[in-house]
Amino acid sequence: NEMWNGSYDMENPALDICEKYAVVADIQGKSLYVYNGSDSGTKLTTDYPILQACVSKQGVVAVLLEDQSSNVIQVYNPYDDNKKLLVEIPTNVEEGYPVSIDLSPDGTGVICASICVTSGAVKSQVAFYDFTDVGKNTNCLVGAQEYKDRIVAEVKYLDEDHAALFSEKGFSLWKNMKKPKQVFKKDWNREILSAFYDDRYIGVIAAGSKKGSGRMYLFNTSGGKVFERQVATDFTNVT
């Protein structure tokens, strides 16, 4: 069944979906469209080039923008004609270069992973933001974690209160997004070929001992291993 129907003109479109809402953003451009399934899309225009965009189940959108001196995270309600821009979170050179953001399904929080180079060493910084009354006295920042031994390349909310951080070594699980706490971490001593997830499971495919083979691992959101099996690695997509 058709859920969204609209048109756009973009050079490098990227899609994000949350329940009935979808956002299509022009990466390195300055426009994005939000679709709710009942109209032809609502357009937003940004002041800076777009690096990433995420949408919540209410249609709230978080956008990572590339400024000349620093990057900016902006959160919009595209359906509020009086106040579309809800929150703006500036970043700076000391905090690193943001590489991945995600918006909570209810639109009240953002996770941002950044890469920072200090004295020739590369490290990751992950920041957790909350836009409710919980974060109002701390400039919305409710948690942060620094990693000196890995690069966190992707962050993802599994639901409103659980999140996963993915690196080249493995993944970690976090809970209580109002006061984030790591509850599980799994590393592999082999190359991570792919990772996949939904609101119930996290899967990882690691390189096997033989060329063309790998091991698939599936975990629940508490970190319990559901299964492990050998797979071929000539796949193009995992869902």
C-alpha positions as CSV (number, residue, x, y, z in Angstrom):
1,N,0.0,0.0,0.0
2,E,1.1,3.5,-0.8
3,M,2.0,5.5,2.4
4,W,3.6,8.7,1.1
5,N,3.2,10.5,-2.2
6,G,5.0,13.7,-3.1
7,S,7.6,15.1,-5.4
8,Y,10.9,16.9,-4.8
9,D,14.0,18.0,-6.7
10,M,17.3,17.0,-4.9
11,E,20.8,16.1,-6.0
12,N,21.5,13.8,-3.0
13,P,18.3,12.7,-1.2
14,A,18.4,10.7,2.0
15,L,15.4,9.2,3.7
16,D,14.4,8.6,7.3
17,I,11.1,7.0,8.5
18,C,9.4,6.8,11.9
19,E,5.9,5.2,11.9
20,K,3.7,7.2,9.6
21,Y,6.2,10.1,9.0
22,A,9.0,10.3,6.6
23,V,11.7,13.0,5.9
24,V,13.6,13.3,2.7
25,A,16.7,15.6,3.0
26,D,19.0,16.9,0.3
27,I,22.4,16.1,1.8
28,Q,24.8,19.1,1.3
29,G,21.8,21.0,0.1
30,K,19.5,23.2,2.2
31,S,16.0,21.7,1.7
32,L,14.0,18.8,3.2
33,Y,10.5,17.6,2.9
34,V,8.4,15.9,5.7
35,Y,5.6,13.6,4.7
36,N,2.7,12.5,6.9
37,G,0.8,10.2,4.6
38,S,-2.1,12.6,4.1
39,D,-0.6,15.5,2.1
40,S,2.0,16.1,-0.6
41,G,4.8,17.0,1.9
42,T,5.9,20.0,3.9
43,K,9.1,21.8,2.9
44,L,11.7,23.2,5.3
45,T,14.7,25.3,4.2
46,T,17.8,25.6,6.3
47,D,20.5,28.3,6.5
48,Y,23.4,25.8,6.2
49,P,24.1,22.6,4.2
50,I,22.4,19.5,5.6
51,L,24.5,16.5,6.7
52,Q,21.7,14.3,8.2
53,A,18.0,14.5,9.1
54,C,15.8,12.3,11.3
55,V,12.1,12.3,12.0
56,S,10.0,11.3,15.0
57,K,6.6,9.7,15.2
58,Q,5.0,13.1,15.6
59,G,6.7,14.6,12.6
60,V,9.3,16.6,14.6
61,V,12.6,16.7,12.7
62,A,16.2,16.9,13.8
63,V,18.8,18.2,11.3
64,L,22.5,18.2,11.5
65,L,23.9,21.2,9.6
66,E,27.4,22.1,8.5
67,D,28.5,25.6,9.4
68,Q,31.9,27.1,8.5
69,S,33.2,27.2,12.1
70,S,31.1,24.5,13.7
71,N,28.2,22.2,13.1
72,V,24.7,22.8,14.4
73,I,21.8,20.5,15.4
74,Q,18.4,22.1,14.9
75,V,15.0,20.5,15.8
76,Y,11.9,21.6,13.9
77,N,8.2,21.2,14.1
78,P,7.3,21.6,10.4
79,Y,3.6,21.9,11.2
80,D,3.9,24.9,13.6
81,D,3.6,28.1,11.6
82,N,4.4,30.3,14.6
83,K,7.5,28.5,15.8
84,K,9.0,25.9,13.5
85,L,12.5,26.0,15.1
86,L,12.1,24.3,18.5
87,V,15.7,23.8,19.6
88,E,19.2,24.7,18.4
89,I,22.3,22.9,19.7
90,P,25.6,24.4,18.6
91,T,28.8,22.3,18.6
92,N,32.4,23.4,18.6
93,V,35.8,22.3,17.5
94,E,36.7,21.0,21.0
95,E,33.7,18.7,21.0
96,G,34.7,17.2,17.6
97,Y,33.0,16.8,14.2
98,P,29.5,15.2,14.4
99,V,29.2,12.1,12.3
100,S,25.9,10.7,13.4
101,I,22.7,11.9,15.1
102,D,19.4,10.3,15.9
103,L,16.1,11.7,17.2
104,S,14.1,9.9,19.8
105,P,10.8,8.4,18.5
106,D,8.8,10.9,20.7
107,G,10.9,13.9,19.5
108,T,12.2,14.9,22.9
109,G,15.8,13.8,22.7
110,V,18.8,13.6,20.4
111,I,22.0,11.5,20.5
112,C,25.1,12.9,18.7
113,A,28.3,11.1,18.0
114,S,31.4,13.2,17.1
115,I,35.0,12.5,16.1
116,C,37.7,14.5,17.7
117,V,41.5,14.6,17.0
118,T,43.6,15.6,20.0
119,S,47.5,15.6,19.9
120,G,47.3,13.3,16.8
121,A,45.0,10.8,18.6
122,V,41.4,10.1,17.3
123,K,38.6,9.6,19.8
124,S,34.8,9.6,19.9
125,Q,32.5,11.8,21.9
126,V,28.8,10.8,22.4
127,A,26.4,13.4,23.8
128,F,22.8,12.8,25.0
129,Y,20.3,15.7,24.9
130,D,16.9,16.0,26.4
131,F,14.5,18.8,25.5
132,T,12.0,18.3,28.3
133,D,12.2,19.9,31.8
134,V,14.8,17.2,32.7
135,G,17.5,19.0,30.6
136,K,16.4,22.6,30.9
137,N,19.1,23.5,33.5
138,T,22.0,21.8,31.6
139,N,21.5,23.3,28.1
140,C,19.6,20.1,27.3
141,L,22.8,17.9,27.8
142,V,21.9,15.0,30.1
143,G,24.9,12.7,29.5
144,A,28.2,12.3,27.6
145,Q,30.7,9.5,27.0
146,E,34.2,9.7,25.6
147,Y,35.8,6.7,23.8
148,K,39.5,6.7,23.2
149,D,39.8,3.2,21.8
150,R,37.1,3.2,19.1
151,I,35.2,5.3,16.6
152,V,31.4,5.5,17.2
153,A,30.1,5.8,13.7
154,E,26.3,5.4,14.2
155,V,23.9,6.1,17.1
156,K,20.3,4.8,17.1
157,Y,17.3,5.0,19.4
158,L,15.7,1.6,19.7
159,D,12.7,3.2,21.5
160,E,12.2,6.3,23.7
161,D,14.3,4.9,26.6
162,H,16.9,2.6,24.9
163,A,19.7,3.3,22.4
164,A,22.5,1.5,20.7
165,L,26.0,2.9,19.7
166,F,27.8,1.2,16.9
167,S,31.6,1.2,16.3
168,E,34.2,-0.6,14.3
169,K,34.7,-3.0,17.3
170,G,31.1,-3.8,18.2
171,F,28.2,-2.1,19.9
172,S,26.9,-0.9,23.3
173,L,23.4,-0.6,24.7
174,W,22.1,2.3,26.8
175,K,19.0,2.8,28.8
176,N,17.2,5.6,30.7
177,M,17.7,8.4,28.2
178,K,16.9,11.1,30.8
179,K,20.0,9.9,32.7
180,P,21.8,7.7,30.2
181,K,23.6,4.6,31.5
182,Q,25.5,1.9,29.5
183,V,24.0,-1.5,30.3
184,F,25.8,-3.8,27.8
185,K,28.8,-3.8,25.6
186,K,30.0,-6.4,23.1
187,D,33.3,-6.2,21.1
188,W,34.7,-8.5,18.5
189,N,38.4,-9.0,17.5
190,R,37.3,-9.4,13.9
191,E,36.1,-6.9,11.3
192,I,32.5,-5.9,11.6
193,L,30.9,-6.2,8.2
194,S,27.4,-5.1,8.9
195,A,25.0,-4.1,11.8
196,F,21.2,-4.1,11.8
197,Y,18.5,-3.4,14.3
198,D,14.9,-2.8,15.2
199,D,13.1,-2.0,18.4
200,R,13.5,-5.6,19.6
201,Y,16.9,-6.9,18.3
202,I,20.4,-5.9,17.4
203,G,22.3,-7.9,14.8
204,V,26.0,-8.0,13.8
205,I,27.8,-9.8,11.1
206,A,31.5,-10.2,11.8
207,A,34.2,-11.5,9.4
208,G,34.8,-15.3,9.6
209,S,38.0,-17.2,9.8
210,K,37.8,-18.0,6.1
211,K,37.4,-15.7,3.1
212,G,33.8,-15.2,2.1
213,S,32.4,-16.4,5.4
214,G,31.1,-14.6,8.4
215,R,29.3,-15.0,11.7
216,M,25.9,-13.5,12.4
217,Y,25.1,-12.6,16.0
218,L,21.6,-11.6,17.1
219,F,21.0,-10.0,20.5
220,N,17.9,-8.7,22.3
221,T,17.8,-5.1,23.6
222,S,19.0,-6.3,27.1
223,G,22.2,-7.8,25.6
224,G,21.1,-11.4,25.7
225,K,22.3,-13.4,22.7
226,V,19.4,-14.9,20.7
227,F,21.5,-16.9,18.3
228,E,24.8,-17.2,16.4
229,R,25.4,-18.8,13.1
230,Q,27.7,-18.9,10.1
231,V,26.7,-17.0,7.0
232,A,28.1,-16.1,3.6
233,T,29.4,-12.6,3.2
234,D,28.5,-11.9,-0.4
235,F,25.2,-10.2,0.7
236,T,24.2,-6.7,-0.4
237,N,21.6,-5.9,2.3
238,V,20.4,-7.2,5.7
239,T,16.9,-6.5,7.0
